[in-house]
Amino acid sequence: MSSVIRRAEEKDMEGINRLLLEVLLVHHAGRPDLFKGAGKKYTDEQLLAILKDDDNPVFVSVDEDGYVEGHCFCQTQVHPETAATYAYKSLYIDDLCVEETLRGRKVGTRLYEYVKQYAKENGYYNITLHAWECNPNAVAFYKAIGLGTQQYTMEEIL
């Protein structure tokens, strides 16, 4: 089976919504205090608007039948120069998901490498993302493909 990675299109919405639910359920299992066990991250109207937003591209890996195997939601973050920091542009990965039954087949690695090439070609300084402590498989995957820790987000539940 041969996969293609490309910008997501309206025809991919059903597959993207299926994967967004997988992500929600992983987060709900790890942090039921924050994530609901059902629901949609985006309405169809919101998702369609995101898919059309060139500053915040969504990429998909699809098989030859158009089946969405994985997705990667990206957001452009512009950091202006301050008295203490340089200006730079980051590509933030808001959501990267590969269908659970397809994990271990390098779909996520190929998707990330595609996004990385996109970022290089479009003048981004770095790629950033957040990974939940309650999702050790994701943390291990990101480390395996070369990402390192930039900063920690700490919490105390009150």
C-alpha positions in Angstrom: 0.0 0.0 0.0 1.3 3.4 -0.9 0.4 6.6 1.0 0.5 10.2 -0.1 0.9 13.2 2.1 -0.7 16.4 1.1 -2.7 19.4 2.3 -6.0 18.3 3.7 -9.1 19.0 1.7 -12.9 19.1 2.4 -13.2 15.5 1.3 -10.9 14.5 4.2 -13.2 15.9 6.9 -14.8 12.6 7.9 -11.4 10.9 8.4 -10.0 13.9 10.2 -13.0 13.9 12.6 -12.5 10.2 13.2 -8.9 10.8 14.2 -9.7 13.9 16.3 -12.0 11.6 18.3 -9.2 9.1 18.8 -7.1 11.9 20.2 -9.9 13.1 22.5 -10.3 9.6 23.9 -6.6 9.2 24.6 -6.6 12.6 26.4 -9.8 11.7 28.2 -8.3 8.4 29.4 -5.3 10.2 30.8 -6.9 13.4 32.1 -10.7 12.9 32.5 -10.6 16.0 34.7 -9.9 18.1 31.6 -11.1 16.2 28.6 -14.6 14.9 27.9 -15.2 11.4 26.8 -17.3 12.5 23.8 -17.7 15.5 21.6 -16.0 17.2 18.6 -13.0 19.5 18.8 -14.4 21.5 15.9 -17.8 22.0 14.2 -17.8 21.1 10.5 -17.8 24.8 9.7 -14.8 25.5 12.0 -12.9 22.6 10.5 -13.6 23.7 6.9 -12.4 27.2 7.8 -9.2 25.7 9.2 -8.6 23.6 6.1 -8.8 26.7 4.0 -6.3 28.7 6.2 -2.9 29.0 4.5 -1.2 30.3 7.7 -2.4 27.2 9.6 -2.1 24.3 7.3 -3.5 20.8 7.9 -1.7 17.8 6.3 -3.0 14.3 5.9 -1.6 10.9 5.0 -4.0 9.1 2.7 -3.9 5.7 1.1 -4.6 5.1 -2.6 -8.4 4.9 -1.8 -8.3 8.3 -0.1 -8.6 6.8 3.4 -7.1 9.3 6.0 -4.4 7.4 7.9 -3.1 10.4 9.8 -3.3 14.1 10.1 -1.2 17.0 11.3 -2.7 20.3 12.3 -0.2 23.2 12.2 -0.3 26.8 13.4 2.0 29.6 12.5 3.2 31.5 15.6 5.1 34.7 15.0 7.3 35.8 17.9 8.2 39.5 17.5 11.5 40.9 18.7 11.6 42.2 22.2 14.3 43.8 24.3 15.4 40.3 25.4 14.6 38.0 22.4 15.0 37.8 18.7 12.1 37.7 16.3 11.3 34.3 14.8 8.5 32.3 13.3 7.5 28.8 14.7 5.4 26.1 13.2 3.4 24.7 16.1 1.9 21.3 15.7 -1.4 21.4 17.4 -2.4 17.9 16.7 -0.6 14.9 15.1 -2.5 11.6 15.0 -2.1 8.3 13.2 -4.9 5.9 13.3 -4.3 3.4 16.1 -4.4 0.3 13.9 -1.7 1.9 11.6 0.8 2.9 14.3 4.3 1.5 13.9 4.2 1.6 10.1 6.1 5.0 9.9 3.0 6.9 8.9 3.6 9.5 11.7 7.3 9.7 10.9 6.6 10.4 7.2 3.9 12.9 8.1 6.3 14.7 10.4 9.1 14.7 7.9 6.7 16.2 5.3 5.8 19.0 7.8 9.4 19.5 8.6 10.3 20.0 4.9 7.3 22.4 4.6 8.6 24.4 7.6 12.1 24.6 6.1 10.8 25.7 2.7 8.6 28.4 4.3 11.1 30.1 6.5 10.2 28.8 9.9 12.9 28.8 12.6 11.6 25.8 14.5 8.7 23.3 15.0 7.1 23.1 18.4 4.4 21.0 20.0 3.0 20.0 23.4 2.7 16.4 24.5 0.7 15.4 27.5 2.5 13.6 30.3 -0.4 11.1 30.4 0.5 10.1 26.8 3.9 8.4 27.1 3.6 6.8 23.7 3.4 10.2 22.1 6.3 11.5 24.1 8.4 8.5 23.1 7.4 8.9 19.4 8.4 12.6 19.4 11.7 11.9 21.0 12.4 9.0 18.5 11.9 11.4 15.5 14.3 13.9 16.9 12.4 16.4 19.0 13.8 17.6 22.3 12.4 19.4 25.3 12.2 23.2 24.9 10.4 23.9 28.1 8.1 22.3 30.7 4.5 23.3 31.6 4.0 22.6 35.2 0.7 22.5 37.2 -0.8 22.1 40.6 -4.4 21.1 40.6 -6.4 23.1 43.2 
